[in-house]
């Protein structure tokens, strides 16, 4: 269709880091960044953009990620900051904290760190198993 961005190319502002490519150093981007290769450094979207990072199942990032929209199906060793939305596909492996406003996580995705929900109007809230306590037997008998 006329005026539509091509799904195959990701549109005019798309960058691809190929599977056989390794980048050492931080990356700043806008538009869309597709990572099939390996990045050793932070990946940061330009402020004020609606940038999107897509990390494929063969892609890796060793460093922090900062972008409005993040899709991960590969490996990240570092914190992930998604100011709008993060999607963790089934092959996603994250060793670090995930900061998100909205999240979609498929069965099989793994996070070795904290999941931190951020809101526009308040401080982040940490989602962890430490806030869950089992009901004591006495409480169960009273309820039962």
Long-range contacts (C-beta under 8 A, 24 or more apart in sequence): 10-34, 17-59, 19-58, 19-59, 26-63, 29-53, 33-67, 35-59, 35-61, 35-74, 38-62, 39-63, 42-66, 42-78, 43-67, 50-84, 57-89, 57-91, 64-96, 72-109, 79-113, 83-118, 99-124
